[in-house]
Amino acid sequence: MASPGRPEEPEPIDHEGAAARESMNRRAHFVEISIQQAMRRREFDDLPGAGKPSGCATRTIRTGGSAARSSANA
């Protein structure tokens, strides 16, 4: 907090962190576009096990001393 009559100094800019976030955002965008294009080309249609549960569709949630089954989609 600045004292009366003195302007508050701006926070230093984290250029390395900003650059890393920008790089990560660009990579995520590239990956997302690549996946969408592959889906349009129907490259994922004939994968082994297509249409079957992956095995991680349900998980066990431990609450207190008991365990409850929960669907990942719920």
C-alpha positions in Angstrom: 0.0 0.0 0.0 1.4 3.4 -1.0 1.7 6.2 1.5 -0.4 9.4 0.9 1.1 11.5 -1.8 3.2 8.7 -3.3 2.0 6.7 -6.2 1.8 2.9 -5.8 4.6 1.1 -7.6 3.3 -1.5 -10.2 3.9 -5.1 -9.6 6.9 -6.5 -11.5 5.9 -8.4 -14.7 6.8 -12.1 -14.7 8.0 -12.3 -18.4 9.2 -15.9 -18.0 6.0 -17.1 -16.6 3.9 -15.2 -19.2 6.1 -16.6 -22.0 5.7 -20.2 -20.6 1.9 -19.7 -20.3 1.7 -18.4 -23.9 3.8 -21.3 -25.1 1.6 -23.8 -23.3 -1.6 -22.1 -24.7 -0.2 -22.3 -28.2 0.6 -26.0 -27.8 -2.8 -26.8 -26.4 -4.4 -24.9 -29.3 -2.3 -26.8 -31.8 -3.2 -30.2 -30.2 -6.9 -29.3 -30.1 -6.9 -28.4 -33.8 -4.9 -31.5 -34.7 -7.4 -33.7 -32.8 -10.4 -32.0 -34.4 -8.9 -32.4 -37.9 -8.2 -36.1 -37.3 -11.8 -36.6 -36.1 -13.1 -35.0 -39.3 -10.9 -37.4 -41.3 -12.4 -40.2 -39.1 -9.0 -41.4 -38.1 -10.2 -42.5 -34.7 -13.2 -44.6 -36.0 -11.4 -48.0 -36.2 -9.3 -48.0 -33.1 -9.2 -51.3 -31.1 -11.8 -51.4 -28.4 -14.0 -48.7 -30.0 -17.3 -48.4 -28.3 -16.2 -50.4 -25.2 -15.6 -49.0 -21.7 -12.0 -48.1 -21.2 -11.8 -49.5 -17.7 -11.7 -46.1 -16.1 -15.3 -45.3 -16.7 -16.1 -46.2 -13.1 -14.0 -45.6 -10.0 -14.1 -46.4 -6.4 -14.6 -43.4 -4.1 -13.7 -44.0 -0.4 -15.8 -42.0 2.0 -15.3 -42.6 5.7 -14.8 -46.3 6.2 -16.9 -47.3 3.2 -16.4 -47.4 -0.6 -19.0 -46.3 -3.1 -18.9 -46.9 -6.9 -19.3 -43.8 -9.0 -19.6 -43.4 -12.7 -17.0 -41.0 -14.2 -19.8 -39.5 -16.4 -22.1 -38.7 -13.4 
